[in-house]
Amino acid sequence: MATLLVNFTVLSKPELIADIRRRVGEAAKECGFSEDEIHDLKLAVNEAVANIIEHAYEWRDDQPIRVNILGKPGEIEIRLRDFGKKVQKDQLRSRDLEDVRDGGIGIFLMRSLTDEVIYDTSHEDGTELILIKRHQSAVASMSASERN
């Protein structure tokens, strides 16, 4: 079972994303992740928070984003909870990467850089985005049935 490492709330200001990345990096280091894994995780979290600010809150910078970081040996889980416009799961898709332009690859990056991306829309309002990353050594030692 995972242990709560960090729990905090920030406003939906783009300039606060760096603080979230820093805290995620510290927690991931506590869990024994490599610098490369930490970099990937911080990039995925950056994209997730940017998407919350843009899509859930439509650039309003006074809205709460609750961050819970849980960890256990070999695994870290970042939960990002917004109270804005609910994600429509059937509309979640990355654009074609051959279509070279700014934006639109956040979902692709989150899915590429973490092991699981879960959108919990069961709340009355908003969405909780859950990013799970496992040590590569832990992933390699899991059987195929454990990974699915």
C-alpha positions as CSV (number, residue, x, y, z in Angstrom):
1,M,0.0,0.0,0.0
2,A,1.2,3.5,-0.9
3,T,2.0,6.1,1.7
4,L,1.0,9.7,1.4
5,L,4.2,11.7,0.9
6,V,3.0,15.1,0.1
7,N,-0.4,16.8,0.1
8,F,-0.9,20.5,-1.0
9,T,-3.1,22.8,-3.0
10,V,-2.0,25.5,-5.4
11,L,-3.9,28.0,-7.5
12,S,-4.2,27.5,-11.2
13,K,-1.4,29.9,-12.1
14,P,1.0,28.8,-14.8
15,E,4.0,30.2,-12.8
16,L,3.2,27.7,-10.0
17,I,3.8,24.6,-12.2
18,A,7.5,24.8,-11.4
19,D,6.8,24.4,-7.7
20,I,4.6,21.3,-8.4
21,R,7.4,19.8,-10.5
22,R,10.0,20.5,-7.8
23,R,7.9,18.7,-5.1
24,V,7.2,15.8,-7.4
25,G,10.9,15.5,-8.1
26,E,11.7,15.5,-4.4
27,A,9.1,12.8,-3.7
28,A,10.3,10.7,-6.6
29,K,13.9,10.9,-5.3
30,E,12.6,9.7,-1.9
31,C,11.1,6.7,-3.7
32,G,14.5,5.9,-5.3
33,F,13.8,7.0,-8.9
34,S,16.8,7.8,-11.2
35,E,17.4,11.3,-12.5
36,D,16.1,10.3,-15.9
37,E,12.9,8.8,-14.5
38,I,12.4,11.9,-12.3
39,H,12.8,14.1,-15.4
40,D,10.2,12.1,-17.3
41,L,7.8,12.2,-14.4
42,K,8.2,16.0,-14.0
43,L,7.6,16.5,-17.7
44,A,4.4,14.4,-17.5
45,V,3.2,16.3,-14.5
46,N,4.0,19.6,-16.2
47,E,1.8,18.6,-19.1
48,A,-1.0,17.4,-16.8
49,V,-1.1,20.6,-14.8
50,A,-0.9,22.8,-18.0
51,N,-3.9,20.8,-19.4
52,I,-5.9,21.4,-16.2
53,I,-5.2,25.1,-16.3
54,E,-6.1,25.4,-20.0
55,H,-9.0,22.9,-20.3
56,A,-10.6,22.5,-16.9
57,Y,-10.2,26.1,-15.8
58,E,-10.0,27.9,-19.2
59,W,-7.0,29.9,-18.1
60,R,-8.6,31.3,-14.9
61,D,-5.7,31.6,-12.4
62,D,-7.6,31.6,-9.2
63,Q,-8.9,28.0,-9.1
64,P,-7.6,25.2,-6.8
65,I,-5.5,22.3,-7.9
66,R,-5.1,19.7,-5.2
67,V,-2.0,17.6,-5.4
68,N,-1.5,14.3,-3.5
69,I,1.7,12.4,-4.0
70,L,1.8,8.8,-2.8
71,G,4.7,6.4,-2.9
72,K,6.0,3.0,-2.1
73,P,9.2,1.2,-3.0
74,G,9.4,1.1,-6.8
75,E,6.3,3.2,-7.5
76,I,5.0,6.8,-7.2
77,E,1.5,8.0,-7.8
78,I,0.6,11.7,-8.4
79,R,-3.1,12.7,-8.0
80,L,-4.1,16.0,-9.5
81,R,-7.6,17.1,-8.6
82,D,-9.4,20.0,-10.3
83,F,-12.9,21.3,-9.7
84,G,-13.4,22.8,-13.1
85,K,-14.8,21.5,-16.4
86,K,-15.1,17.8,-16.3
87,V,-13.0,15.7,-18.7
88,Q,-15.0,14.0,-21.5
89,K,-13.2,10.7,-21.7
90,D,-14.5,10.0,-25.2
91,Q,-12.8,13.2,-26.4
92,L,-9.3,12.5,-25.0
93,R,-6.9,12.0,-27.8
94,S,-3.5,13.2,-28.9
95,R,-3.2,14.8,-32.3
96,D,-1.2,13.0,-35.0
97,L,2.5,13.6,-34.3
98,E,3.2,14.1,-38.0
99,D,1.1,17.3,-37.6
100,V,4.0,19.5,-36.5
101,R,2.7,22.5,-34.5
102,D,2.6,23.9,-31.0
103,G,0.4,22.1,-28.4
104,G,-1.8,19.0,-28.5
105,I,0.8,16.4,-27.4
106,G,0.2,16.6,-23.6
107,I,-1.8,13.4,-23.5
108,F,0.8,11.6,-25.7
109,L,3.6,12.7,-23.4
110,M,1.8,11.7,-20.2
111,R,1.1,8.3,-21.5
112,S,4.6,7.9,-22.9
113,L,6.4,9.0,-19.8
114,T,4.3,7.2,-17.1
115,D,3.1,3.7,-16.7
116,E,-0.6,4.6,-16.1
117,V,-2.8,7.6,-16.8
118,I,-6.2,7.4,-15.1
119,Y,-9.0,10.0,-15.4
120,D,-11.4,9.7,-12.5
121,T,-14.6,11.6,-13.4
122,S,-16.7,10.1,-10.6
123,H,-16.6,13.3,-8.6
124,E,-19.6,15.6,-8.7
125,D,-17.4,18.3,-10.2
126,G,-14.0,18.3,-11.9
127,T,-11.6,15.5,-12.5
128,E,-8.9,13.7,-10.7
129,L,-6.0,12.8,-12.9
130,I,-3.8,10.0,-11.6
131,L,-0.3,9.4,-13.0
132,I,1.5,6.3,-11.9
133,K,5.2,5.6,-12.6
134,R,7.2,2.5,-11.6
135,H,10.9,2.1,-11.5
136,Q,12.0,0.5,-14.8
137,S,13.7,-2.3,-12.8
138,A,10.3,-2.9,-11.1
139,V,8.5,-2.9,-14.4
140,A,11.0,-5.4,-15.9
141,S,10.6,-7.8,-13.0
142,M,6.8,-7.8,-13.2
143,S,5.1,-10.6,-15.1
144,A,2.9,-9.7,-18.1
145,S,-0.3,-10.4,-16.2
146,E,0.8,-8.0,-13.4
147,R,1.4,-5.2,-15.9
148,N,-2.1,-5.4,-17.4
